[in-house]
């Protein structure tokens, strides 16, 4: 039988020194933004019951989840999403908290990507959830927090703003099955005009069909709104467009019009989104580095109905971008090696601790001889070796 103990599973990888530093650097930077805005950190279990992520609600297919059973035979999954566990947490542990509840998290999610195509099955995400607040003020605060968070790390991002309700209002008018409606959504999301036309050409000509056909082409600045207005053939779609326009104008007042693109073809899969949706992209990364939106119906599934809005950031993607741009801390070796001669091992440990407490990076020698200690220190790029015996001796290492 072939043994796999020397390789990682497909879709995963080990992180070495600079990768770990970059990830922690990004996590701390973003956590500082979130906590400064009054959000409190929570952590949910890495495994959850399958029922938390019902595919018909979460939009996460069974084939995407890593599944197993607990000791009682109940189906559990490795956490494929953070929003739904936080909804569960809020509805159970935080139901009596004053509203709104402001939460943030930093934790990995696990999703199986059968085709891989460069995707990782284990991704660290950080994000916020604002639960118990509806309306434009809450939406603006969450989007402004997303902008601030990304600006701290990758200022050259582009934020796309859409509305889940706009596509839904149009798609509900089409005489098609749910499966065909999902095919239409996928074609719009990928801006696959040929696939979209192939589906719509099979349908009788109508105003909804014509509107859906134009949807993926409706992206840009404020000029999108007058172009989209003729597609609103009922009050629901008109109200949706008016709200999105109001939100865009508010973001414009915040000076964000150069970073924000209106995209009415933004129709990502998560079925719990009910209102605004937004995503952010950076040139150096092919997929979205941030996904978010409003999900006013989700908490009702956990018997505590309330409006909510939030977003998640791909920490690993941001860390790799910043690492390539030289914006993360460099790996630094210890500066000093403290070597205790035989009988002075304990003194060496205490001496090294004192040096470390003064802010220096310091190691204690584990070698038997001074020659071995010096050889190791030189190979590791250290600056000094301190020998402890009856007297203390310090040598400075020259760069080779």
C-alpha positions in Angstrom: 0.0 0.0 0.0 1.3 3.4 -0.9 2.1 5.6 2.0 1.5 9.4 2.0 3.2 10.5 5.1 5.7 12.8 3.3 3.2 14.9 1.3 0.3 17.1 2.1 -3.2 16.4 0.8 -4.2 17.9 -2.5 -5.3 21.5 -2.1 -3.2 22.1 1.0 0.4 23.2 1.6 2.8 23.9 4.4 3.7 27.5 5.3 7.3 28.3 6.1 8.8 31.2 8.0 8.1 34.3 5.8 4.6 32.9 4.9 3.7 32.6 8.5 5.0 36.0 9.3 3.0 37.5 6.4 -0.2 35.8 7.5 0.2 36.9 11.2 1.0 40.4 10.0 -2.2 40.6 8.0 -4.3 39.1 10.7 -3.1 41.6 13.3 -3.5 44.5 10.9 -7.1 43.6 10.1 -8.0 42.7 13.6 -6.9 46.1 14.7 -9.2 47.7 12.2 -12.2 45.6 13.3 -11.7 46.0 17.1 -11.2 49.8 16.7 -14.7 49.9 15.2 -16.2 48.1 18.1 -16.3 44.5 16.7 -15.5 41.7 19.2 -13.7 38.5 18.2 -15.3 35.1 18.3 -14.1 31.7 17.2 -16.4 28.9 16.1 -15.6 25.1 16.0 -13.6 23.8 13.1 -16.2 21.0 12.8 -20.0 21.6 12.8 -23.1 19.6 12.2 -24.0 19.3 8.5 -27.4 20.8 9.3 -25.8 24.2 9.9 -24.9 24.4 6.2 -28.1 23.1 4.5 -27.2 23.4 0.8 -30.6 24.8 -0.1 -29.9 27.7 2.2 -26.1 28.1 2.3 -25.6 27.6 -1.5 -22.7 25.3 -0.6 -23.0 22.0 -2.4 -22.5 18.7 -0.6 -19.6 17.9 -2.9 -17.8 20.9 -1.6 -17.9 20.0 2.1 -15.5 17.7 3.9 -17.8 15.3 5.7 -17.4 12.7 8.5 -19.5 11.3 11.3 -19.2 11.7 15.1 -19.2 8.9 17.6 -23.0 8.8 17.4 -23.1 8.5 13.7 -24.3 12.1 13.1 -23.0 13.8 10.0 -20.6 16.6 10.7 -18.5 18.8 8.3 -15.3 20.7 8.5 -16.4 24.4 8.6 -16.9 25.5 4.9 -18.1 29.0 5.8 -18.0 31.3 8.8 -21.2 33.3 8.5 -23.6 30.5 9.2 -21.8 29.2 12.3 -21.7 32.8 13.6 -25.5 33.0 12.9 -25.9 29.8 15.0 -23.6 31.3 17.7 -25.6 34.6 17.9 -29.0 32.8 18.0 -27.9 30.6 20.9 -25.1 32.1 23.0 -25.7 35.8 22.2 -29.5 36.0 21.8 -29.8 38.4 24.8 -27.1 40.8 23.8 -28.1 44.4 23.0 -28.5 44.8 19.3 -26.7 45.3 17.0 -24.2 42.6 17.8 -20.7 43.4 16.3 -18.5 40.3 15.8 -15.3 39.5 13.9 -13.4 36.3 13.3 -10.2 35.0 11.9 -10.3 31.3 11.2 -9.8 28.7 8.4 -12.6 27.4 6.2 -12.4 24.1 4.3 -13.8 23.5 0.9 -13.1 20.7 -1.6 -12.2 22.0 -5.1 -12.3 18.9 -7.3 -10.7 20.7 -10.2 -8.2 22.4 -7.9 -7.1 25.0 -10.6 -4.9 26.7 -8.1 -7.5 27.0 -5.3 -6.7 25.9 -1.8 -9.0 23.6 0.1 -7.9 25.3 3.4 -8.2 29.1 3.5 -7.9 31.5 6.4 -10.6 34.1 6.4 -11.2 37.1 8.6 -14.3 39.3 8.5 -17.1 41.0 10.4 -20.7 40.4 11.0 -23.1 43.2 12.0 -26.2 41.5 13.3 -29.5 43.2 14.3 -29.1 46.3 12.2 -31.0 47.1 8.9 -30.8 50.0 6.6 -28.4 52.1 4.7 -26.4 53.2 7.8 -25.5 49.6 8.6 -24.7 48.8 5.0 -22.5 51.9 4.8 -20.6 51.1 8.0 -19.8 47.6 6.9 -18.7 48.7 3.4 -16.6 51.5 4.9 -15.0 49.0 7.2 -14.2 46.7 4.3 -12.6 49.6 2.4 -10.6 50.7 5.5 -9.4 47.1 6.1 -8.3 46.6 2.5 -6.7 50.0 2.3 -4.4 49.0 5.2 -3.0 46.1 3.2 -3.7 46.4 -0.6 -4.7 50.0 -1.5 -5.0 49.2 -5.2 -8.2 47.2 -4.9 -11.4 47.5 -6.8 -14.8 47.1 -5.0 -17.8 45.8 -7.0 -21.2 46.6 -5.7 -24.4 44.8 -6.7 -27.8 43.7 -5.3 -28.9 40.1 -5.0 -32.5 41.2 -5.2 -32.2 42.7 -8.6 -31.3 39.5 -10.3 -33.8 37.6 -8.2 -36.7 39.9 -9.1 -35.9 39.4 -12.8 -35.2 35.7 -12.6 -38.5 35.0 -10.8 -40.3 36.1 -14.0 -38.7 33.6 -16.2 -40.7 30.4 -17.1 -37.8 28.0 -16.2 -36.9 25.4 -13.6 -34.7 26.2 -10.6 -31.8 24.2 -12.3 -32.1 26.4 -15.5 -32.3 29.5 -13.3 -29.0 28.4 -11.7 -27.4 27.9 -15.1 -28.4 31.5 -16.0 -27.0 32.8 -12.7 -23.7 31.0 -13.4 -23.5 32.4 -16.9 -24.1 35.9 -15.6 -21.6 35.6 -12.8 -18.8 34.4 -15.1 -20.0 36.9 -17.8 -20.2 34.0 -20.3 -22.4 35.8 -22.8 -22.4 32.9 -25.2 -23.7 30.5 -22.6 -26.3 33.0 -21.4 -27.6 33.7 -24.9 -27.8 30.0 -25.6 -30.2 29.5 -22.7 -32.2 32.6 -23.2 -32.7 31.9 -27.0 -34.7 28.9 -26.0 -37.2 31.1 -24.1 -40.1 33.1 -25.5 -39.2 36.8 -26.1 -40.3 38.9 -23.1 -39.2 41.9 -21.0 -37.6 39.7 -18.3 -35.6 37.7 -20.9 -34.4 41.0 -22.5 -33.5 42.4 -19.1 -31.6 39.3 -18.0 -29.7 39.3 -21.3 -28.4 42.8 -20.6 -27.6 42.2 -16.9 -23.9 41.1 -17.2 -23.1 44.2 -19.3 -24.4 46.6 -16.7 -21.3 47.5 -14.8 -19.4 50.8 -14.4 -20.0 54.0 -12.6 -23.1 56.1 -12.0 -24.0 55.8 -15.7 -25.2 52.3 -14.9 -28.3 53.5 -13.1 -30.1 55.3 -16.0 -29.2 52.3 -18.3 -30.7 49.8 -15.8 -33.9 51.9 -15.1 -35.8 50.7 -18.2 -35.2 47.1 -17.0 -37.3 47.7 -13.9 -40.8 46.5 -14.9 -42.2 46.1 -11.4 -42.0 48.0 -8.1 -39.7 45.5 -6.5 -36.9 45.8 -9.0 -37.3 49.6 -9.2 -37.0 49.9 -5.4 -33.9 47.7 -5.5 -32.2 49.9 -8.1 -33.2 53.0 -6.2 -31.6 51.7 -3.0 -28.4 50.7 -4.7 -28.2 54.1 -6.3 -28.7 55.8 -2.9 -25.9 53.6 -1.4 -23.6 54.4 -4.3 -24.2 58.2 -3.9 -23.4 57.9 -0.2 -20.1 56.1 -1.0 -19.4 58.8 -3.5 -19.6 61.4 -0.7 -17.1 59.3 1.2 -14.7 59.8 -1.8 -14.8 56.2 -2.9 -16.2 56.6 -6.4 -12.8 55.8 -8.0 -12.6 52.4 -6.2 -16.3 51.4 -6.5 -17.8 49.8 -9.6 -21.5 49.1 -9.8 -22.1 45.6 -11.2 -25.6 44.4 -11.6 -24.2 41.1 -12.8 -22.8 40.4 -9.4 -24.9 37.4 -8.5 -22.7 35.1 -6.3 -24.0 31.8 -5.3 -24.6 32.0 -1.5 -28.4 31.9 -1.4 -28.7 33.6 1.9 -27.9 37.0 0.5 -31.0 39.1 0.3 -30.0 42.6 -0.5 -26.7 44.3 -1.3 -23.7 42.2 -2.3 -20.2 43.3 -2.8 -16.8 41.9 -3.7 -13.2 43.2 -4.0 -10.4 42.4 -6.4 -6.7 43.1 -6.6 -4.8 42.8 -9.9 -2.3 40.4 -8.4 -4.9 37.8 -7.5 -7.4 36.2 -9.9 -10.3 35.7 -7.6 -12.1 38.0 -5.2 -10.1 38.8 -2.1 -13.3 39.9 -0.3 -16.9 38.8 -0.5 -19.9 40.2 1.5 -23.5 41.2 1.5 -26.7 41.5 3.5 -28.5 38.3 4.7 -31.6 39.4 6.5 -33.3 35.9 6.5 -30.5 33.8 7.8 -30.9 34.3 11.5 -34.6 33.2 11.1 -33.4 29.7 10.3 -31.9 29.6 13.8 -35.2 30.8 15.4 -33.9 34.4 16.0 -35.0 36.5 13.1 -33.0 39.7 12.6 -31.3 41.6 9.8 -27.5 41.2 9.3 -24.7 42.2 7.0 -21.0 41.3 6.8 -18.0 40.3 4.7 -15.1 37.9 4.7 -11.5 38.6 3.5 -9.1 36.0 2.1 -6.2 36.4 4.5 -3.9 34.0 2.6 -4.4 35.9 -0.7 -3.7 39.3 1.0 -0.7 37.9 2.8 0.8 36.5 -0.5 0.2 39.8 -2.3 1.9 41.8 0.4 4.7 39.3 0.7 5.5 39.7 -3.0 5.4 43.5 -2.8 7.8 43.4 0.2 5.2 44.9 2.6 5.5 42.2 5.3 8.2 41.8 8.0 11.3 40.0 6.9 12.4 36.8 8.6 15.2 37.8 11.0 17.6 35.4 12.7 18.5 35.6 16.3 21.2 38.3 16.9 23.0 36.6 19.8 23.8 33.0 20.8 24.6 32.4 24.5 26.8 29.3 25.1 27.4 28.0 28.6 30.5 25.9 29.1 30.0 22.6 31.0 28.5 23.4 34.4 27.2 26.8 33.3 24.1 25.6 31.3 21.6 27.1 33.8 23.5 30.4 34.0 23.4 30.5 30.1 19.6 30.1 30.2 19.2 32.9 32.7 21.6 35.2 30.8 19.8 34.6 27.5 16.4 35.3 29.2 17.7 38.7 30.5 19.0 39.6 27.0 15.6 38.6 25.4 13.8 40.8 28.0 15.8 43.7 26.8 14.3 43.3 23.3 17.1 41.3 21.6 16.5 38.1 19.6 18.6 35.6 21.5 19.1 31.8 21.4 20.7 29.5 23.9 23.4 27.1 22.6 22.6 23.4 22.7 26.1 22.4 21.6 28.8 20.7 23.7 31.7 22.7 22.4 32.4 26.4 21.6 33.5 25.5 18.1 30.2 23.9 17.3 28.3 26.9 18.8 30.3 29.4 16.7 29.9 27.4 13.5 26.1 27.3 14.1 25.9 31.0 14.9 27.8 31.9 11.8 25.7 29.7 9.5 22.5 31.2 11.0 23.6 34.8 10.4 24.0 35.8 14.1 26.1 38.8 15.1 27.5 37.7 18.5 28.3 34.6 20.6 28.5 35.1 24.3 30.4 32.4 26.3 29.6 31.9 30.0 32.2 30.2 32.2 34.2 31.6 35.2 34.3 34.8 33.1 32.0 36.1 30.3 33.5 36.4 26.9 31.8 37.9 23.8 32.9 37.5 20.2 31.6 39.4 17.2 31.1 37.4 14.0 32.1 38.9 10.8 30.0 38.4 7.7 31.6 35.9 5.3 
